[in-house]
Amino acid sequence: MGQRSSAPPSPRTRVRRIAELADYEQETLHAILDEAYVCHIAFHDGESIHCIPTACWRIDNHLYIHGSNGSRMVKALLGGAQASIAVTHIDGLVLAKSAFSHSMNYRSAVIYGVFEQVRGNAKKMEAMDIFMDKLASGRQHEARTGNAKELAATNVLRVSLDEAAAKVSNNGPVDKEEDLDLPVWAGVLPLKTIHGDPIGAGNEAVPTPDYVTSWAKANN
């Protein structure tokens, strides 16, 4: 494992709990975000605090989301609300010899900032095409594009990745010395997301595109 940067971009991105797991490298942050389909956004709407899951994708140094104009979250974020965005991948359950020493292996990222609106239909469509390409590369050229009414009802927002930090744990169990001789199995139960077999919906007369036939093969 390479040496990790020790310089957080801001005081609130400094990892305090088990600080040696902090990773402030842009490459690590981008990899975590690019693997994610969903992020959780925490914000205050003027009355109470909320944490909402939503689809996300990265373009360069920004994280993008989209939502209905009527969404409480979209309204709050466009109103300038500070947001905290979290993404987490669980890679394994770490079983130690004592209950207290159990843990997890993970890759996580937290972003702080204020979202901005992506303005203009051309810019919105460009961002949404990149999102579609993330879901299924090439599909943006096949599916019907959004019409004027659909685009008008949808907001695309983005937040800078300048204020963000990652935290990564990839370790085996760490037991106290007095527990090492206990006759209890210890180790890691790996976890991973796999691609299942595609399930069609009335596609008998439609040729199967490459991104569908290759979906499950991605596990190999």
Buried (B, 14 or more C-beta within 10 A) or exposed (E): EEEBBEEBBEEEBBBEEEEEBBBBBBEBBBBBBEEBEEBBBBBEBEEEEBEBEBBBBBBEEBBBBBBEEEBBBBBBBBEEBEBBBBBBBEBBBBBBBBEEBEBBBBBBBBBBBBBBBBEEEEEBBEBBBBBBBBEBEEBBEEEEEBEEEEBEEBBBBBBBBBBBBBBBBEEBBEBEEEBEEEEEEBEBEEEEEEEEEBEEEEEEEEEEBEBBEEBEEEEE
